Amino acid sequence: MKIEILGSGCAKCKKTKEIVEQAVAELGIDAEVVKVEDMDAALEYGVMITPAVVVDGDVKVAGKVPTLDKVKEWIS
Amino acid sequence: MDIIISKTEDIIIMAEETRMTEGVKCACEAAIIGLYACAGGSNVGQMANKVAVELTKQGKGKIMCTVGIGGNVQGIIKSAEGTDEIIAIDGCPLLCAKKSLELAGFTVDKSIVITELGMKKSGSLDLQENDVKEIMAKMEDALAD
């Protein structure tokens, strides 16, 4: 599983990455978590506001920090 | 010569400001106001798009992809969900942008219609600079309402 965190490196983006990594660790899932700071890559997904989380190519959220439970739901 | 250098610097500064306000917007910044223009095939449709572009450049909102709402494109739908306020800018009373947003389940916080700002609808696609200035001036009031 590939989880991409799209963002510029701002506070909300960092928080999102922490939550995703926590969810992956707690569920013990084998996932590659990638931080993508290239905003052109975000546009490729149609994402126009960040932070955003993309799981295996599917955009799950944009412009908001997701909750831990929500991330677990996406990757379970 | 000095004037030329000054103008060049101005252009570079303007380009930098534009670059910062276009593209992807970070939610860490101020509230995100999504601007959804109809960009329809008429003068007022093109004016709606022009207005959204200019407001984005001025930092008064963020132009978004309206067609992606109708097409249910996931990244664009999720981006709309992440906005704090949604403004639909339609060219005419057909309200295609507003209706597309509502059909997708979004609440439109503000609906602006270019014809209601005094521009007559026609099939011409070329915008006149004076018309753009006039509509932009009226947008100030429309957004303040």
Interface residues (C-beta under 8 A of the other chain):
Chain A: L6 G7 S8 C10 A11 K12 C13 M39 D40 A42 L43 Y45 G46 V47 M48 I49 T50 P51 A52 D58 V59 K60 V61 A62 G63 K64
Chain B: G23 V24 K25 C26 A27 C28 I32 K62 M64 C65 G68 V73 Q74 G75 I76 K78 S79 E81 G82 T83
